[in-house]
Amino acid sequence: MKRKIITLIMLIAIIGTLLAVFVGCSGDRSKTLRIANWGEYMSKETYEGFVEWYKEKTGEDVVIDYDEFDTNENLYTWVARKHDDYDLICPSDYMIQRMKSEGLLLKLSDETLEVLNKAMNPSIVTMVKSSYDGEFAYSMPYVWGTLGIMFNTKSDGTAGISSAEAAKYTTWEAFWDAANKDKIFMKDSARDAYTVALLYDKRNELATASKNFTDYTTAEYQALLSDIFTEASDATIAAAKTQLTAQRNYVYDYEVDSGKDDMLRNSEEGYFGLFWSCDAGYIMNGDTAGSKDLCYIVPKEGSNVWIDGFAIPKYAKNEKAANYFIQYLCETSVAYECMDYVGSTTAVKAAADQYKADLESDEDGFFAGAYDGFKEMYLEMMFPSEATLSRCAVMMDLGKYNEALDNMWIEVTQ
């Protein structure tokens, strides 16, 4: 009995010691950096590489706690509703604007802002300042791109892009064509679906304003495009709902992340859809069979140019490490590595310039075996021309209409 009592006392002591250790570790948030990022948006090697870099810069240790989210709205719930103590998050442009306006973001340190202003592509900074972060003080543009149509070029039974395919997928009308029933992947994203529906709904007005899509610089076209991406009303939400409800009968699947892998199938079902260029770049960048059979196009009516950026939320517990991580991402080699992994363009100018130069000089490596025109398509996707950007706009927060938009999307998809 005495031996059992002694053993029990020792066991209690050991458990107590372990609990003290665990509580101490979990309570010392100054040694942990909590990050919430999009899926497949940064390699483990990259974010773990920060540990050594941080040690060299500060002499301090840090542990990375890395989570992934699938929509801006889910991330908003984590931060705004649940008050999760992430130190770094990577929302999109309009969500950065919303969080900033609601006081959910902390201003970046002066040292970090100095690094950003030296490293960032000036044209991206201009886009940021003119839309969602006028002070350029609350977020770091991480990667950017466009929203468009991706399709499998072998869906018509032949390799390469046929003239019929090129015509079919240069317009949002493809998403409302009864001939495409069960062939369409649609983003399960209220905001993206809403804007695409309005671009389709207003296609005739957009055509007239752009002189039948030959001149996107007219004041009329730019004003109409801007309204679609920055304004909302009961009428526009109703119009979008009407179009999206009609489209529902043709959709093969509403998805957020899985569709890009399904696109590799040479199937009669689900072989084109609504994709962010980062989706397209990530899958085309892979070694999977068929990855070089895909094509990406920004439709003629117009589209979205998106910017995903890192920001420090209000409930962060390790603001210091968060600022250092943003500085780490501004290193040319790190930004290049991120761009290569994500399949989307980094906002770090030196890294993007180097990546483009490497692609342009590549013939026998990345582009080997691809169909004729793949290289030109891929370069345009990664580095959109001024002609493409002239028919794209940055999404803005819809304010009081956010809830109505979410409810509309629930009614459409359920």
N, C-alpha and C positions, 0 to 999 in steps of 0.2 A: 504493500500500500504506500509506504513512504517513497519507494522508487517511482511509483506512478505519479505521486504528488509532485516530486522533484521534476519528473519529466514534463508534467503539465505546466509547471511554473516556467521551465526552460522554453517550452513551446510558446507560451504566452509572451515571454520576453522577446523571442525571435520574431514572432508576428508583429509585436509592437515596434520593434526596430525597423522591420521592413515597411510597415505602414508609415513610419516617420520619414523613411527615405523616400517612399513614393509621394507622400504629401509634399515633402520638400522640393522634389523634382518638379511636380506638377504646379507648384506654387511659384516657382522661379521662372516667370515668363520672360525675363530679360535674356534668357539663354535659349529661347525658342522663337522661331519665326514661323508664323502660321500664314499660309498662302492658299487662296482659293482662285483657281484658274479654270479655263475651259478645258475640256477633254482633248488630249493629243495636241496641247498647245505649248508644251515645253518638255524636253527630255529629262529623265531622271538625272543623267550625267550633268546636265546644265545646272539644275537647281542644287544638286549636291556639290557641284563645283564651287558654289558660293561659300561653302563652309571654310575651305582653305583660303579663298580670297579675302573673306572677312577677318580671318585670323591674322593674315598678313597686314591688313589695313588697321586693325584695332587692337590686336593682341588678345582678343577675346574669343571664346568658343560660342558656337551657336548650333542648334539642332533645327532641321527643317521639318515642319508638319505640313504636308502638301495634300490638299483636297481638290476635287474637280466638281464643277457644276455644269448644267446643260442649257439653261436659259438665263437671260438677264433678270427675268421676273423671279426665278427661284433664288438667285443671288440676292436680289432686293429683299426678299422675305427673310433670308438668313440674317442680313444686316439690320434692316429697318424694324422688322417685327420680333425676331428672336434675339437681337443684340449679340450675335456671335462675335467673338473677339478675334477675328482675322486681322492680321497686320497688313496684308496686301490682298487686294482683289483686282480682277481684270474685267470690268464691265465694258460695254460698248458705249459709244458716243452719247446717245440720247439718255442712257441710264446714268452715265457720269453727270450729265446735266441735271437730271432729276435728283440724284443723291446730293449733289452740291447745293441745289436750291433748298433742299430739306435739311441742310446742316449735317449731313451724314459723312462728310469727307473732311480730312485734315489737310491743311496747306503743307506742301512739300517744303523741306528745309532750304535755306538760301544756298547752301553748298550743292544740294541736289539740283536746284533750278539752274545754277551756274553750269553744271555738267550737262544738263539737258539742252540748254541754249547753244552750247558748243557742238553737241553731237547730232541733234535732230535735223532732219531734212527741212529746210526753210519753207517749202511749199506745204508740207504737212502741218507745220506750226501755224501757217496762215489759215489753213482749213480749221484747225482746232480753235484758234482765236476768233474766227468769224462765225463759229457755231456754238459749241457746248462748253468751252472753257476760255472765256474771253481774256482772263488774266494770264492764262497758261501757267497756272500755279498749283493746280490740284491733281494733275494727272500726267503720266508719261505715255505718249503714243507708243504702243508696243509693235503691233503689226496692223496693216491696213489692206483694203482691197475693195472689191465690188460684189454686187449681187447679180446673178445671172442664171442662164440655163446651161446645164451640163447634160450631154447625151452620149450614148455609146454609138460610135460611128459605124459599127458592124450591125446595127439594128436593121439596116435595109438589106443585109446579106452580102455587102461588099465592104472592102477595107477602104479607109479614107473618107473624106467629106464629099458627098455628092452635092450637086447643085440644088437638088430637091431638099436635102437636109439643111443646107445653108439657108435656104429661103424659109423653111419651116420653123427653124429655131432662132430666127432673128426677131421674132415678135412674141409678145406675151399672149397673143391669140392662140398659140399652141396649147395653152392650159385650159382653153374653153372649146376646143375642137372635139366634137363627138367621136371622131375617128381615132382619137387618142385615149379612149376609155381603157382603164386599167394599165396604162403605160406611164402614168404621172406620179412622181414623188413630189409631195408638197411639204414645205417646212411647217412643223407644228409650232409656229411662232406667230402670235397674234399680230405683232407689229409688222413683220415682213409680209405676212399674208395680206394684211390690210393695204399696205402701200402697193403691192403688186395688183391687187384687185382694183384700186383706184387708177393705176396706170392703164389697165385694160379698159376700165369704165370710161376714161377720158381720152381714149386713143385717138378719136377723131379730132377732138380739140387740140391735142398735142401735135397731130399731123398738120393741121392748119397753121398752128403757131410756129412750127418749124419749117414751113414751106415744103410739106410732104417729106419731112425728115432729111432735108438737105442743108438746113441752116439752124443749128442749135443755139446760136448766139443771139437770136432775137429776144428783145425784152419780153415779148408776150410768152414765148416758150419758157424762158427762165423763171418768170413769175408763176406760171402754171405749175412747173415742176417743183418749185420751192413750196408752193401751197400744199402739194400732195405730201411732202415729207415733213412739213413743219406745222400744219394746221389740222384741226379736226372739228367736226360739228355733228349734230344729230343727223343731218342730211348725208354727210360723207360716210358716216358709219353705217347708215341704212343702205346706202348705195353699195358699199363694200360687202355688206351681208348678203344682199341680193345676188351679187356676182359669185361670191364664195359658196353660197348655197347651191347655185346652179352648177358650179364646178365640182361639187362634192361627188356627183354621180360618176365622174371620170377619174377620180383620184385612186391610184393603186395603194398608196400608203402615206399617212401623215407621219413624218419622222423629224428628228432633230440631228441625229448623228449617224444612224445606221445606214441610211440610204446610199451614202457614197461607196460603201463596200458592195452593196447590192447592185450598183451600177456596173460592176465588172462582169456580171453574168450576161452571156449572149442569150437573152431570154426575150420572149414576146411580151412579157409583163415587166413593167417598171424599168424602162431604159432611158428615161429623161426626166428632168425635174428642176425644181428651184434649189439652187445651191449657192452658198457663199464661195467666193474664189478660194478661201482657205481650205474649204472642203475639197474643191477640185484640185488645188495644188498639192494637198497632202496625199491624196490617192494617186495622182499622176506621178508623184515623186517616189512612189514605192516600187518594189521589184515584183509585185504581184502580176501574174499573167493578165494581159488585157489593160493594164494601167495606161499604156500609150495608145489605146484605141479610143480614149475619151476626148471630148471637145467641149470647150466652154465659150459662151457668147454672151455679151451684154446686149439685150434687145434694143431695137431701134427706138421704141417709144421713150426710153429713159430708164434709169435705175438708181440704186443706192451706192454711194461710196461710203464704206463703213471704216471706223477706226476703233480698235480695241486698245484700251490703255490701263496701265496699272495705277491704282490709287490707294491711299491709306484711309480706311474707314474710321469713323468716330470712336469705335469701341476697341481700337487697336491697343495692345498691351506692350508692343515692342516697336515703337515708332522709329527708334534709332536704326535697328537692323533693317526695317522696311525701307528707309531712305537709302541705306547702303546697297540694298538689293537693286533698287532702281538704278543707282550709279553703276553697279556691276553689269546690268543689262545694256548699258551704254558703251561698254567696251566693244571695240570693233569685232574682235574674234568671237565674243559671246553672242553678239547680235547676228553675226553671220551664221553661227551654229543654230541659233533659234530659227532664222529664216529657212535654213535648209531642212530643219525638222518639221516646222509648221506647214511649209509650202505656201507661205504668204509673205508679203514684202515688209521688211523691217523699216521702221522710221529712222533708224540710225543711218545717216547718209553715207558714211564711208563704207559701211558693211554692204548696203544695198548697191552702191556703185561697183564694188568689187564682185559681188554676186552676179550682177548683170554682165560685167565684162567676162567673167568665167563662162557664163551661159552662151554668150555670143561667139566665143572662140571654141566652144565645144562642138564637135561633129561626131566623133566616134565613141563617146562615152554615154552621157545621159540621153542624147537624142538618137542613138543608134537603133535602127529597126523600127522607128516610129513612122507613121504614115506621112506622105507629102503634105506639108503645111502645118504639121504639129509644132515644129520649132517656132514658127512665126506666131501661131496661136498662143503657145505657152508664154512667150516673151510679152505678148500684148496683155495676157491675163495677169502676169506678175508685175508688169510695169505699164499700166494703162496709159495710152497716148492722150494728148490734150483733146483730140477729137472724141475719145470715149468719155473722158472726164467731163466734157462740156454737156453731156446728157445725163450726168449723175449729180445727186445732191446728198448732203449729210442729213440723217434723221435727227429730229429734235423731239424733246419730250412733249407729250400732248396734254400735260397738266391735268385738269379736271376731267378730261375725257378718257384717261387711262382705264378707269374702272369699267366704263361703258364699252370700251374696246375689248377688254378681257371677257366681259359677259357676252358680247357678240360672238367672240371666237368659240366660247364654250357651247353656245347654242348651235353654231355651225357644225362643229365637230362631234357633238354627242348624238 
